[in-house]
């Protein structure tokens, strides 16, 4: 779903692919677990998207406080964060057509080959 939205944004696509990887490490704090496991392998922008994806869910649920909302909205990447949350939610719907991990990685490798 992320690929359909921003097919050439490698950092966004990596965030979409990796944002929940920490659930296998620490289901109680999957964001911190993911960021620790990915440290040094992803860009600061991808870190920010992963780090704040749960706040984006809270924003869409209407449970995020006004101050936290303003902080998110101040980011240049706020629109992409919101889009990441939307893609994540659409991917959870029963019967949603999503690619598997290997297909996602192949897409990212192709982007790297094509655009360096």
C-alpha positions in Angstrom: 0.0 0.0 0.0 2.9 2.4 0.8 4.4 1.6 -2.6 1.2 2.6 -4.3 1.3 5.9 -2.4 4.9 7.0 -2.6 6.7 4.5 -4.9 10.0 6.4 -5.0 10.3 7.4 -1.4 12.8 4.8 -0.1 12.8 6.1 3.5 9.0 6.0 3.7 8.9 2.5 2.2 11.4 1.3 4.7 9.3 2.8 7.5 6.3 1.0 6.1 8.1 -2.3 5.9 9.9 -2.1 9.2 7.7 -0.1 11.6 6.4 -3.2 13.4 9.5 -5.3 13.4 10.0 -4.7 17.1 6.8 -6.7 17.9 8.8 -9.9 17.5 11.4 -8.6 20.0 9.3 -6.8 22.6 5.5 -6.8 22.0 5.1 -4.4 25.0 7.4 -1.7 23.5 7.7 -2.6 19.9 8.7 0.9 18.7 11.8 1.1 21.0 12.7 -2.5 20.2 12.5 -1.8 16.5 14.6 1.4 16.7 17.2 -0.4 18.8 17.4 -3.3 16.4 17.6 -1.0 13.4 20.0 1.5 14.8 22.7 2.4 12.3 20.8 0.8 9.4 18.2 3.4 8.6 18.2 7.1 8.1 17.1 9.7 10.7 13.9 10.3 8.6 13.0 6.6 8.7 13.7 6.6 12.4 11.4 9.5 12.9 8.6 7.9 10.9 8.9 4.6 12.9 9.3 6.4 16.2 6.1 8.4 15.7 3.8 6.0 13.9 1.9 5.1 17.1 1.3 8.8 17.7 -0.1 9.1 14.2 -2.5 6.3 15.0 -3.6 8.2 18.2 -4.0 11.3 16.1 -6.3 9.5 13.7 -8.2 8.0 16.6 -8.7 11.4 18.1 -6.8 10.5 21.3 -3.6 12.5 20.8 -3.3 15.6 22.9 -3.2 19.0 21.2 0.4 19.8 22.2 1.6 16.4 20.8 -0.4 17.0 17.6 1.2 20.4 17.1 4.7 18.9 17.5 3.9 16.3 14.9 2.4 18.8 12.5 5.6 21.0 12.7 7.6 18.3 11.1 8.3 18.4 7.4 7.4 14.7 7.3 4.0 15.0 8.9 2.1 14.2 5.7 4.1 11.1 5.2 3.7 10.1 8.8 -0.1 10.4 8.4 0.1 8.4 5.2 2.1 5.7 6.9 -0.6 5.4 9.6 -3.3 5.2 6.9 -1.4 2.5 5.0 -0.8 0.5 8.2 -4.5 0.6 9.0 -5.6 -0.4 5.5 -3.1 -3.3 5.6 -4.8 -4.7 8.7 -8.2 -5.1 7.1 -9.1 -8.8 6.5 -8.5 -9.6 2.9 -6.3 -6.6 2.2 -3.8 -7.3 -0.6 -0.3 -6.6 0.7 3.1 -7.8 -0.5 5.2 -10.1 1.5 8.5 -9.1 3.0 10.6 -10.5 0.1 8.6 -8.5 -2.5 9.0 -5.4 -0.4 12.7 -5.9 -0.1 13.0 -6.5 -3.9 11.2 -3.3 -4.5 13.6 -1.4 -2.3 16.6 -3.1 -3.9 15.3 -2.0 -7.3 15.0 1.6 -6.1 18.6 1.5 -4.9 19.9 0.1 -8.2 17.9 2.6 -10.2 18.5 5.7 -8.2 21.6 4.9 -6.2 
